[in-house]
């Protein structure tokens, strides 16, 4: 308390706008130091508690980090603040070194580039060989200065082996100069007569239909039909008309 004569009622608290609160569980002033009366020209030590868990330390962005914490003291007359530095260290430091993923990505790109260059080189070599092989016969054929005829019986008996000129077609050759061009005999041949069509085969005669069996004489109504075996022996149709029913009854009784 810097006041020359009066005692002051002081209130102490922590400024919550520090980055340390993103990396700790809690920070608070001791209960006895939050509100107190300080005599004139005297001083006092204020205790601050920090609550830090293992997860807070393990989740630090670096192996060791420093944070500033601000203690604010307010009175009826004036206001004061004091800063302190807090150092936080990971319990299990992470070894710093080259990034494995970055090296793997770089190595993969280099290998891909080398493979691409190898493929392009192979294609160029093969294309050059094909082009060289394809153009070689053309160069040999286009230079015939040292060529010599070796065919026997060709008749080219000149002193320098010159090729003789082809014989000219006589102008008075009627066959070659005709409109038929040597095919007059083919056009003057008479056309062949077509062979007569074959005679039609005779159609088979239809088989005679069987004559229908003669039907029996018509009987008047009420007269029984004549048996399938025919009339009784010695009977006539007239007798059957009058006595046929009686004959049938007699046969049924027997």
VOVO-231679 format. One record per residue: residue number from 0; residue in one letter; x, y negated, z of N, C-alpha, C in turn. Coordinates in Angstrom, 1 decimal. Layout:
<rs>
NUM, A, X, Y, Z, X, Y, Z, X, Y, Z
...
</rs>
This chain:
<rs>
0, X, 0.9, 1.2, 0.0, 0.0, 0.0, 0.0, 0.9, -1.2, 0.0
1, X, 0.8, -2.0, -1.1, 1.7, -3.2, -1.2, 1.0, -4.5, -0.6
2, X, -0.2, -4.3, -0.1, -0.8, -5.5, 0.5, 0.0, -5.9, 1.7
3, X, 0.2, -7.2, 2.0, 1.1, -7.6, 3.1, 0.4, -7.4, 4.5
4, X, -0.9, -7.5, 4.6, -1.5, -7.4, 5.9, -2.7, -6.4, 6.0
5, X, -3.4, -6.2, 4.9, -4.7, -5.4, 5.0, -4.4, -3.9, 4.7
6, X, -5.2, -3.1, 5.4, -5.3, -1.7, 5.0, -6.2, -1.5, 3.8
7, X, -6.0, -0.5, 3.0, -6.8, -0.3, 1.8, -7.4, 1.2, 1.8
8, X, -8.7, 1.3, 1.3, -9.3, 2.5, 1.1, -9.0, 3.0, -0.3
9, X, -8.3, 4.1, -0.5, -7.8, 4.5, -1.8, -8.5, 5.8, -2.2
10, X, -8.7, 5.9, -3.5, -9.4, 7.1, -4.1, -8.4, 7.6, -5.3
11, X, -8.1, 8.9, -5.2, -7.1, 9.5, -6.1, -7.8, 10.5, -7.0
12, X, -7.5, 10.5, -8.3, -8.1, 11.5, -9.2, -7.1, 11.7, -10.4
13, X, -7.4, 12.7, -11.2, -6.5, 13.0, -12.3, -7.2, 12.6, -13.6
14, X, -6.5, 12.0, -14.5, -7.0, 11.6, -15.8, -7.2, 12.9, -16.7
15, X, -8.4, 13.1, -17.1, -8.8, 14.3, -17.8, -8.5, 14.3, -19.3
16, X, -7.9, 13.2, -19.8, -7.6, 13.1, -21.3, -6.3, 13.6, -21.7
17, X, -5.7, 14.4, -20.9, -4.4, 15.0, -21.2, -4.5, 16.3, -21.9
18, X, -3.5, 16.6, -22.8, -3.6, 17.9, -23.6, -3.3, 19.1, -22.7
19, X, -2.9, 18.9, -21.5, -2.6, 20.0, -20.6, -3.9, 20.8, -20.3
20, X, -5.0, 20.1, -20.3, -6.3, 20.8, -20.0, -6.7, 21.8, -21.1
21, X, -6.1, 21.8, -22.2, -6.4, 22.8, -23.3, -5.5, 24.1, -23.0
22, X, -4.6, 24.0, -22.0, -3.7, 25.1, -21.8, -3.7, 25.6, -20.4
23, X, -4.6, 25.0, -19.5, -4.7, 25.5, -18.1, -6.1, 25.7, -17.8
24, X, -6.3, 26.3, -16.6, -7.7, 26.6, -16.2, -8.3, 25.4, -15.5
25, X, -7.6, 24.7, -14.6, -8.1, 23.6, -13.9, -7.0, 22.8, -13.2
26, X, -7.2, 21.5, -12.9, -6.3, 20.7, -12.2, -7.1, 19.8, -11.3
27, X, -6.7, 19.7, -10.0, -7.5, 18.9, -9.0, -6.5, 18.4, -7.9
28, X, -7.0, 17.3, -7.3, -6.3, 16.7, -6.2, -6.7, 17.3, -4.9
29, X, -5.8, 17.5, -4.0, -6.1, 18.1, -2.7, -7.2, 17.3, -2.0
30, X, -8.1, 18.0, -1.3, -9.2, 17.4, -0.7, -8.9, 16.3, 0.2
31, X, -7.8, 16.4, 1.0, -7.5, 15.3, 2.0, -6.9, 14.1, 1.3
32, X, -6.5, 14.3, 0.0, -5.9, 13.1, -0.7, -6.8, 12.5, -1.6
33, X, -8.0, 12.9, -1.7, -9.0, 12.2, -2.6, -9.4, 10.9, -2.1
34, X, -9.8, 10.8, -0.9, -10.2, 9.5, -0.3, -9.5, 9.3, 1.1
35, X, -8.8, 8.2, 1.2, -8.0, 8.0, 2.5, -7.7, 6.5, 2.6
36, X, -7.4, 6.1, 3.8, -7.1, 4.7, 4.2, -5.6, 4.7, 4.4
37, X, -5.0, 3.7, 3.6, -3.5, 3.6, 3.7, -3.2, 2.3, 4.3
38, X, -2.4, 2.3, 5.4, -2.1, 1.0, 6.1, -1.2, 0.1, 5.2
39, X, -1.1, -1.1, 5.5, -0.3, -2.1, 4.7, 1.2, -1.7, 4.7
40, X, 1.8, -1.8, 3.6, 3.2, -1.6, 3.4, 3.6, -0.1, 3.7
41, X, 2.7, 0.8, 3.5, 3.0, 2.2, 3.7, 2.8, 3.0, 2.4
42, X, 3.3, 4.2, 2.3, 3.1, 5.0, 1.1, 2.7, 6.4, 1.6
43, X, 2.2, 7.2, 0.6, 1.7, 8.6, 0.9, 1.9, 9.5, -0.3
44, X, 2.2, 10.7, 0.0, 2.4, 11.7, -1.1, 1.1, 12.4, -1.3
45, X, 0.6, 12.4, -2.6, -0.6, 13.1, -3.0, -0.3, 14.4, -3.6
46, X, -1.0, 15.4, -3.2, -0.8, 16.8, -3.7, -1.8, 17.1, -4.8
47, X, -1.3, 17.7, -5.9, -2.2, 18.1, -7.0, -2.0, 19.6, -7.2
48, X, -3.1, 20.3, -7.4, -3.1, 21.7, -7.6, -3.5, 22.0, -9.1
49, X, -2.6, 22.9, -9.7, -2.9, 23.3, -11.1, -3.2, 24.8, -11.1
50, X, -4.3, 25.2, -11.7, -4.7, 26.6, -11.8, -4.4, 27.1, -13.2
51, X, -3.4, 28.0, -13.3, -3.0, 28.5, -14.6, -3.1, 30.0, -14.6
52, X, -3.7, 30.6, -15.6, -3.8, 32.1, -15.7, -2.7, 32.7, -16.6
53, X, -2.6, 34.0, -16.6, -1.6, 34.6, -17.5, -2.0, 34.5, -19.0
54, X, -3.3, 34.4, -19.2, -3.8, 34.2, -20.6, -3.4, 32.9, -21.1
55, X, -3.4, 31.8, -20.2, -3.0, 30.5, -20.6, -1.5, 30.5, -21.0
56, X, -0.7, 31.2, -20.3, 0.7, 31.2, -20.6, 1.0, 32.0, -21.8
57, X, 0.3, 33.2, -22.0, 0.5, 34.0, -23.2, 0.0, 33.3, -24.5
58, X, -0.9, 32.4, -24.4, -1.5, 31.8, -25.6, -0.8, 30.5, -25.9
59, X, 0.3, 30.2, -25.3, 1.0, 28.9, -25.6, 1.5, 29.0, -27.0
60, X, 1.5, 27.9, -27.7, 1.9, 27.9, -29.1, 3.4, 28.1, -29.2
61, X, 4.2, 27.8, -28.2, 5.7, 28.0, -28.2, 6.1, 28.7, -26.9
62, X, 7.3, 29.1, -26.9, 7.8, 29.8, -25.7, 7.9, 28.9, -24.5
63, X, 8.1, 27.6, -24.7, 8.2, 26.6, -23.6, 7.6, 25.3, -24.1
64, X, 6.6, 24.8, -23.3, 5.9, 23.5, -23.7, 5.9, 22.6, -22.5
65, X, 5.9, 21.3, -22.8, 5.9, 20.3, -21.7, 4.6, 19.4, -21.9
66, X, 4.0, 19.1, -20.8, 2.7, 18.3, -20.8, 2.8, 17.2, -19.8
67, X, 2.2, 16.1, -20.1, 2.2, 14.9, -19.1, 0.8, 14.9, -18.4
68, X, 0.8, 14.7, -17.1, -0.4, 14.6, -16.4, -0.4, 13.3, -15.6
69, X, -1.5, 12.6, -15.6, -1.6, 11.3, -15.1, -2.5, 11.3, -13.8
70, X, -1.9, 10.7, -12.7, -2.7, 10.6, -11.4, -3.1, 9.1, -11.3
71, X, -4.4, 8.9, -11.2, -4.9, 7.5, -11.1, -5.3, 7.3, -9.6
72, X, -4.9, 6.1, -9.0, -5.3, 5.7, -7.7, -6.0, 4.4, -7.7
73, X, -7.2, 4.4, -7.2, -8.1, 3.2, -7.3, -8.3, 2.7, -5.9
74, X, -8.3, 1.3, -5.7, -8.6, 0.7, -4.4, -9.5, -0.4, -4.6
75, X, -9.9, -1.1, -3.5, -10.8, -2.3, -3.7, -10.1, -3.5, -4.3
76, X, -8.8, -3.5, -4.2, -8.0, -4.7, -4.7, -7.4, -4.4, -6.0
77, X, -6.7, -3.3, -6.2, -6.1, -3.1, -7.5, -6.2, -1.6, -7.9
78, X, -5.5, -1.2, -9.0, -5.5, 0.1, -9.5, -4.2, 0.5, -10.0
79, X, -3.7, 1.7, -9.6, -2.4, 2.2, -10.0, -2.4, 3.6, -10.6
80, X, -1.4, 3.9, -11.3, -1.3, 5.3, -11.9, 0.1, 5.8, -11.9
81, X, 0.3, 7.1, -11.9, 1.6, 7.7, -11.9, 1.6, 8.9, -12.8
82, X, 2.6, 9.1, -13.6, 2.7, 10.2, -14.5, 3.7, 11.3, -14.0
83, X, 3.4, 12.5, -14.4, 4.3, 13.6, -14.0, 4.4, 14.6, -15.2
84, X, 5.5, 15.2, -15.4, 5.7, 16.2, -16.5, 5.6, 17.6, -16.0
85, X, 4.8, 18.4, -16.6, 4.6, 19.8, -16.3, 5.2, 20.6, -17.4
86, X, 6.1, 21.6, -17.1, 6.7, 22.5, -18.0, 6.1, 23.9, -17.9
87, X, 5.6, 24.4, -19.0, 4.9, 25.7, -19.0, 5.8, 26.7, -19.9
88, X, 6.0, 27.9, -19.4, 6.9, 28.9, -20.0, 6.1, 30.2, -20.2
89, X, 6.3, 30.8, -21.4, 5.6, 32.1, -21.6, 6.3, 33.2, -20.8
90, X, 5.6, 34.1, -20.2, 6.2, 35.1, -19.4, 7.0, 36.1, -20.3
91, X, 6.6, 36.3, -21.5, 7.3, 37.2, -22.5, 7.6, 36.4, -23.7
92, X, 8.8, 35.8, -23.8, 9.0, 34.9, -25.0, 9.0, 35.7, -26.3
93, X, 8.6, 35.1, -27.3, 8.6, 35.7, -28.6, 9.9, 35.3, -29.3
94, X, 10.6, 36.4, -29.8, 11.8, 36.1, -30.5, 11.6, 35.4, -31.8
95, X, 12.3, 34.3, -31.9, 12.1, 33.5, -33.1, 13.1, 34.0, -34.2
96, X, 12.6, 34.1, -35.4, 13.5, 34.6, -36.5, 12.7, 34.4, -37.8
97, X, 13.2, 35.0, -38.9, 12.6, 34.8, -40.2, 11.2, 35.4, -40.2
98, X, 10.3, 34.8, -40.9, 8.9, 35.3, -41.0, 8.9, 36.5, -41.9
99, X, 8.4, 37.6, -41.4, 8.5, 38.9, -42.1, 7.5, 38.8, -43.3
100, X, 6.3, 38.2, -43.1, 5.3, 38.2, -44.2, 5.8, 37.3, -45.3
101, X, 6.5, 36.2, -44.9, 7.0, 35.3, -46.0, 8.1, 36.0, -46.8
102, X, 9.0, 36.7, -46.1, 10.1, 37.5, -46.8, 9.5, 38.6, -47.7
103, X, 8.4, 39.2, -47.2, 7.8, 40.3, -48.0, 7.2, 39.7, -49.3
104, X, 6.5, 38.5, -49.1, 5.9, 37.9, -50.3, 6.9, 37.4, -51.3
105, X, 8.1, 36.9, -50.8, 9.1, 36.4, -51.7, 9.8, 37.6, -52.4
106, X, 10.0, 38.7, -51.6, 10.6, 39.9, -52.3, 9.7, 40.5, -53.3
107, X, 8.4, 40.5, -53.1, 7.4, 41.0, -54.0, 7.4, 40.2, -55.3
108, X, 7.5, 38.9, -55.2, 7.5, 38.0, -56.4, 8.8, 38.2, -57.2
109, X, 9.9, 38.4, -56.5, 11.2, 38.6, -57.2, 11.2, 39.9, -57.9
110, X, 10.6, 41.0, -57.3, 10.6, 42.3, -58.0, 9.6, 42.2, -59.2
111, X, 8.5, 41.5, -59.0, 7.6, 41.4, -60.1, 8.2, 40.6, -61.3
112, X, 9.0, 39.6, -61.0, 9.7, 38.8, -62.0, 10.7, 39.7, -62.7
113, X, 11.5, 40.5, -62.0, 12.5, 41.3, -62.6, 11.9, 42.4, -63.5
114, X, 10.7, 43.0, -63.0, 10.1, 44.0, -63.9, 9.5, 43.3, -65.1
115, X, 9.0, 42.1, -65.0, 8.5, 41.5, -66.2, 9.6, 41.2, -67.2
116, X, 10.8, 40.7, -66.7, 11.9, 40.4, -67.6, 12.4, 41.7, -68.3
117, X, 12.4, 42.8, -67.5, 12.8, 44.1, -68.1, 11.9, 44.6, -69.2
118, X, 10.6, 44.4, -69.0, 9.6, 44.8, -70.0, 9.8, 44.0, -71.3
119, X, 9.9, 42.7, -71.1, 10.1, 41.8, -72.2, 11.3, 42.1, -73.0
120, X, 12.4, 42.4, -72.3, 13.7, 42.8, -72.9, 13.5, 44.1, -73.7
121, X, 12.9, 45.1, -73.1, 12.7, 46.3, -73.8, 11.8, 46.1, -75.1
122, X, 10.8, 45.3, -75.0, 10.0, 45.1, -76.2, 10.7, 44.4, -77.3
123, X, 11.6, 43.4, -76.9, 12.4, 42.7, -77.9, 13.4, 43.7, -78.6
124, X, 14.0, 44.5, -77.8, 15.0, 45.5, -78.4, 14.3, 46.4, -79.4
125, X, 13.1, 47.0, -79.0, 12.4, 47.9, -79.8, 11.9, 47.2, -81.1
126, X, 11.5, 46.0, -81.0, 11.0, 45.3, -82.1, 12.1, 45.0, -83.1
127, X, 13.3, 44.6, -82.5, 14.5, 44.4, -83.4, 14.9, 45.6, -84.2
128, X, 14.9, 46.8, -83.5, 15.3, 48.0, -84.2, 14.3, 48.4, -85.3
129, X, 13.0, 48.2, -85.0, 12.0, 48.5, -86.0, 12.1, 47.6, -87.2
130, X, 12.3, 46.3, -87.0, 12.5, 45.4, -88.1, 13.8, 45.7, -88.9
131, X, 14.8, 46.1, -88.2, 16.1, 46.4, -88.9, 15.9, 47.7, -89.8
132, X, 15.2, 48.7, -89.2, 14.9, 49.9, -90.0, 14.0, 49.7, -91.2
133, X, 13.0, 48.8, -91.0, 12.1, 48.5, -92.1, 12.7, 47.7, -93.2
134, X, 13.7, 46.9, -92.9, 14.3, 46.0, -94.0, 15.5, 46.7, -94.7
135, X, 16.0, 47.8, -94.1, 17.2, 48.4, -94.8, 16.9, 49.0, -96.2
136, X, 15.8, 49.8, -96.4, 15.6, 50.3, -97.8, 15.3, 49.2, -98.8
137, X, 14.8, 48.1, -98.4, 14.5, 47.0, -99.4, 15.9, 46.4, -99.9
138, X, 16.9, 46.3, -99.0, 18.2, 45.8, -99.4, 18.9, 46.8, -100.3
139, X, 18.7, 48.1, -100.1, 19.4, 49.1, -101.0, 18.8, 49.1, -102.4
140, X, 17.4, 49.0, -102.4, 16.7, 49.1, -103.7, 17.0, 47.8, -104.5
141, X, 17.1, 46.7, -103.8, 17.3, 45.4, -104.6, 18.7, 45.3, -105.2
142, X, 19.7, 46.1, -104.8, 21.0, 46.0, -105.4, 21.3, 47.3, -106.1
143, X, 21.2, 47.3, -107.5, 21.4, 48.5, -108.3, 22.6, 48.3, -109.3
144, X, 23.5, 47.5, -108.8, 24.7, 47.3, -109.7, 25.5, 48.5, -109.9
145, X, 25.7, 49.3, -108.8, 26.5, 50.5, -108.9, 25.8, 51.8, -109.1
146, X, 24.5, 51.7, -109.5, 23.7, 52.9, -109.7, 24.0, 53.6, -111.0
147, X, 24.2, 54.9, -111.0, 24.5, 55.7, -112.2, 23.4, 56.8, -112.4
148, X, 23.0, 57.0, -113.7, 22.0, 58.0, -114.1, 22.6, 59.4, -114.0
149, X, 22.1, 60.3, -113.3, 22.6, 61.6, -113.1, 21.7, 62.7, -113.6
150, X, 20.5, 62.4, -114.3, 19.6, 63.3, -114.8, 20.1, 63.9, -116.1
151, X, 20.2, 65.3, -116.2, 20.6, 66.0, -117.4, 19.5, 66.0, -118.4
152, X, 19.9, 65.8, -119.7, 18.9, 65.9, -120.8, 18.0, 64.7, -120.9
153, X, 18.4, 63.6, -120.4, 17.6, 62.4, -120.5, 17.7, 61.8, -121.8
154, X, 18.8, 62.1, -122.6, 18.9, 61.5, -123.9, 19.5, 60.1, -123.9
155, X, 19.9, 59.6, -122.7, 20.5, 58.3, -122.7, 22.0, 58.4, -122.9
156, X, 22.4, 58.6, -124.1, 23.8, 58.8, -124.4, 24.5, 57.6, -124.8
157, X, 24.1, 56.5, -124.5, 24.8, 55.3, -124.8, 26.1, 55.2, -124.1
158, X, 27.0, 54.3, -124.6, 28.3, 54.2, -124.0, 28.2, 53.7, -122.6
159, X, 27.2, 52.8, -122.3, 27.1, 52.3, -121.0, 25.9, 52.8, -120.2
160, X, 25.3, 53.8, -120.8, 24.1, 54.4, -120.1, 22.9, 53.5, -120.2
161, X, 22.7, 52.7, -121.2, 21.6, 51.8, -121.3, 20.3, 52.6, -121.6
162, X, 19.2, 52.1, -121.0, 17.9, 52.7, -121.2, 17.4, 52.3, -122.6
163, X, 17.0, 53.3, -123.5, 16.5, 53.0, -124.8, 15.1, 52.4, -124.7
164, X, 14.8, 51.6, -125.7, 13.5, 51.0, -125.7, 12.4, 52.0, -126.1
165, X, 11.2, 51.8, -125.6, 10.1, 52.8, -125.9, 9.7, 52.6, -127.4
166, X, 9.3, 53.8, -128.0, 8.9, 53.7, -129.5, 7.6, 53.0, -129.6
167, X, 7.5, 52.2, -130.7, 6.3, 51.4, -130.9, 5.2, 52.3, -131.6
168, X, 4.0, 52.1, -131.3, 2.9, 52.8, -131.9, 2.7, 52.4, -133.4
169, X, 2.7, 53.3, -134.4, 2.5, 52.9, -135.8, 1.2, 52.2, -136.0
170, X, 1.2, 51.2, -136.8, 0.0, 50.4, -137.1, -1.0, 51.2, -137.9
171, X, -0.5, 52.2, -138.7, -1.4, 52.9, -139.6, -1.9, 54.2, -139.0
172, X, -1.8, 54.4, -137.7, -2.3, 55.6, -137.1, -3.8, 55.4, -136.9
173, X, -4.6, 56.1, -137.8, -6.1, 55.9, -137.8, -6.7, 56.5, -136.6
174, X, -6.1, 57.6, -136.1, -6.8, 58.3, -134.9, -6.6, 57.4, -133.7
175, X, -5.4, 56.8, -133.5, -5.2, 56.0, -132.3, -5.9, 54.7, -132.4
176, X, -6.0, 54.1, -133.6, -6.6, 52.8, -133.8, -8.1, 52.9, -134.0
177, X, -8.7, 54.0, -134.0, -10.2, 54.1, -134.3, -10.9, 53.7, -133.0
178, X, -12.2, 53.6, -133.3, -13.1, 53.1, -132.2, -13.3, 54.2, -131.1
179, X, -13.0, 55.5, -131.5, -13.1, 56.6, -130.5, -11.8, 56.8, -129.7
180, X, -10.7, 56.2, -130.2, -9.4, 56.4, -129.5, -9.0, 57.8, -129.4
181, X, -9.1, 58.6, -130.5, -8.6, 60.0, -130.4, -9.6, 61.0, -129.9
182, X, -10.9, 60.5, -129.6, -11.9, 61.4, -129.1, -13.1, 61.5, -130.1
183, X, -12.8, 61.4, -131.4, -13.8, 61.5, -132.4, -14.5, 62.8, -132.5
184, X, -13.7, 63.9, -132.3, -14.3, 65.3, -132.4, -15.3, 65.5, -131.3
185, X, -15.1, 64.9, -130.1, -16.0, 65.0, -129.0, -17.4, 64.4, -129.3
186, X, -17.3, 63.2, -129.9, -18.5, 62.4, -130.2, -19.3, 63.0, -131.4
187, X, -18.6, 63.7, -132.4, -19.2, 64.3, -133.6, -19.8, 65.7, -133.3
188, X, -19.5, 66.3, -132.2, -20.1, 67.6, -131.9, -21.6, 67.5, -131.7
189, X, -22.3, 68.5, -132.3, -23.8, 68.5, -132.2, -24.2, 68.9, -130.8
190, X, -25.2, 68.3, -130.3, -25.6, 68.7, -128.9, -26.1, 70.1, -128.9
191, X, -25.8, 70.8, -127.8, -26.3, 72.2, -127.7, -27.8, 72.2, -127.4
192, X, -28.5, 73.2, -128.1, -29.9, 73.4, -127.8, -30.2, 74.0, -126.5
193, X, -31.1, 73.4, -125.8, -31.4, 74.0, -124.5, -32.0, 75.4, -124.6
194, X, -31.8, 76.3, -123.7, -32.3, 77.6, -123.7, -33.8, 77.6, -123.4
195, X, -34.6, 78.5, -124.0, -36.1, 78.4, -123.8, -36.4, 78.8, -122.4
196, X, -37.4, 78.3, -121.9, -37.8, 78.6, -120.5, -38.2, 80.0, -120.4
197, X, -38.0, 80.7, -119.3, -38.4, 82.1, -119.1, -40.0, 82.2, -119.1
198, X, -40.4, 83.4, -119.7, -41.8, 83.7, -119.8, -42.4, 83.9, -118.4
199, X, -43.6, 83.5, -118.2, -44.3, 83.7, -116.9, -44.6, 85.1, -116.6
200, X, -44.4, 85.6, -115.4, -44.7, 87.0, -115.1, -46.2, 87.2, -115.0
201, X, -46.6, 88.4, -115.5, -48.1, 88.7, -115.5, -48.6, 88.8, -114.1
202, X, -49.8, 88.2, -113.9, -50.4, 88.3, -112.6, -51.0, 89.7, -112.4
203, X, -50.9, 90.3, -111.2, -51.5, 91.6, -110.9, -53.0, 91.6, -111.0
204, X, -53.6, 92.7, -111.6, -55.0, 92.8, -111.6, -55.6, 93.0, -110.3
205, X, -56.7, 92.3, -110.0, -57.4, 92.5, -108.7, -57.9, 93.9, -108.5
206, X, -57.8, 94.5, -107.3, -58.3, 95.8, -107.1, -59.9, 95.8, -107.0
207, X, -60.5, 96.8, -107.6, -62.0, 96.8, -107.6, -62.6, 96.9, -106.2
208, X, -63.6, 96.2, -105.9, -64.2, 96.2, -104.6, -65.1, 97.5, -104.5
209, X, -65.1, 98.1, -103.3, -65.9, 99.3, -103.2, -67.4, 99.0, -103.3
210, X, -68.1, 99.9, -104.0, -69.5, 99.6, -104.1, -70.3, 99.9, -102.8
211, X, -71.2, 99.0, -102.5, -72.0, 99.2, -101.2, -72.8, 100.5, -101.3
212, X, -72.9, 101.1, -100.2, -73.7, 102.3, -100.1, -75.2, 102.0, -100.2
213, X, -75.9, 102.8, -100.9, -77.3, 102.5, -101.2, -78.1, 102.6, -99.8
214, X, -78.9, 101.5, -99.6, -79.7, 101.5, -98.4, -80.9, 102.4, -98.6
215, X, -81.4, 102.9, -97.4, -82.5, 103.8, -97.5, -83.8, 103.0, -97.9
216, X, -84.8, 103.7, -98.1, -86.1, 103.1, -98.5, -86.7, 102.3, -97.4
217, X, -87.3, 101.2, -97.8, -88.0, 100.4, -96.7, -89.2, 101.1, -96.2
218, X, -89.3, 101.1, -94.9, -90.4, 101.8, -94.2, -91.4, 100.7, -93.7
219, X, -92.7, 101.1, -93.7, -93.7, 100.1, -93.2, -93.5, 99.9, -91.7
220, X, -94.0, 98.9, -91.2, -93.9, 98.6, -89.7, -94.6, 99.7, -89.0
221, X, -94.0, 100.0, -87.8, -94.5, 101.1, -86.9, -94.0, 102.4, -87.2
222, X, -93.3, 102.6, -88.3, -92.7, 103.9, -88.6, -91.3, 104.0, -88.1
223, X, -90.9, 105.1, -87.4, -89.5, 105.2, -86.8, -88.5, 105.3, -88.0
224, X, -87.3, 104.8, -87.7, -86.3, 104.8, -88.8, -85.9, 106.3, -89.0
225, X, -85.4, 106.5, -90.2, -84.9, 107.8, -90.6, -83.7, 108.1, -89.9
226, X, -83.5, 109.3, -89.3, -82.3, 109.7, -88.6, -81.0, 109.5, -89.5
227, X, -79.9, 109.4, -88.8, -78.6, 109.3, -89.5, -78.3, 110.5, -90.3
228, X, -78.8, 111.7, -89.9, -78.5, 112.9, -90.6, -79.4, 113.1, -91.9
229, X, -80.4, 112.1, -92.0, -81.3, 112.2, -93.1, -82.6, 112.8, -92.8
230, X, -83.5, 113.0, -93.7, -84.8, 113.5, -93.5, -84.7, 115.0, -93.2
231, X, -85.7, 115.5, -92.4, -85.7, 116.9, -92.2, -85.7, 117.7, -93.5
232, X, -85.3, 118.9, -93.4, -85.2, 119.7, -94.6, -86.5, 119.9, -95.3
233, X, -86.6, 119.6, -96.5, -87.9, 119.8, -97.3, -88.8, 118.6, -97.1
234, X, -88.5, 117.6, -96.4, -89.4, 116.4, -96.2, -89.1, 115.4, -97.2
235, X, -90.2, 114.6, -97.5, -90.1, 113.5, -98.4, -90.4, 112.2, -97.6
236, X, -90.1, 111.1, -98.1, -90.3, 109.8, -97.4, -91.7, 109.6, -97.1
237, X, -92.6, 110.1, -97.9, -94.1, 109.9, -97.7, -94.4, 110.7, -96.5
238, X, -93.9, 111.9, -96.4, -94.2, 112.8, -95.2, -93.6, 112.1, -93.9
239, X, -92.5, 111.5, -94.0, -91.9, 110.9, -92.8, -92.7, 109.7, -92.4
240, X, -93.3, 109.0, -93.3, -94.1, 107.9, -92.9, -95.3, 108.3, -92.1
241, X, -95.9, 109.5, -92.4, -97.1, 109.9, -91.7, -96.7, 110.8, -90.5
242, X, -95.7, 111.6, -90.6, -95.5, 112.6, -89.5, -94.1, 112.5, -88.9
243, X, -93.4, 111.4, -89.1, -92.1, 111.2, -88.6, -92.1, 111.1, -87.1
244, X, -93.0, 110.3, -86.5, -93.1, 110.1, -85.1, -93.4, 111.4, -84.4
245, X, -94.3, 112.2, -84.9, -94.7, 113.4, -84.3, -93.4, 114.4, -84.3
246, X, -92.7, 114.3, -85.4, -91.5, 115.2, -85.5, -90.5, 114.8, -84.4
247, X, -90.3, 113.5, -84.2, -89.3, 113.1, -83.2, -89.8, 113.5, -81.8
248, X, -91.1, 113.4, -81.5, -91.6, 113.7, -80.2, -91.4, 115.2, -80.0
249, X, -91.6, 116.0, -81.0, -91.4, 117.5, -80.9, -90.0, 117.8, -80.6
250, X, -89.1, 117.1, -81.3, -87.6, 117.3, -81.1, -87.2, 116.9, -79.6
251, X, -87.8, 115.8, -79.1, -87.5, 115.4, -77.8, -88.0, 116.4, -76.7
252, X, -89.1, 117.1, -77.0, -89.7, 118.0, -76.0, -88.8, 119.3, -76.0
253, X, -88.3, 119.6, -77.1, -87.4, 120.8, -77.2, -86.1, 120.5, -76.5
</rs>
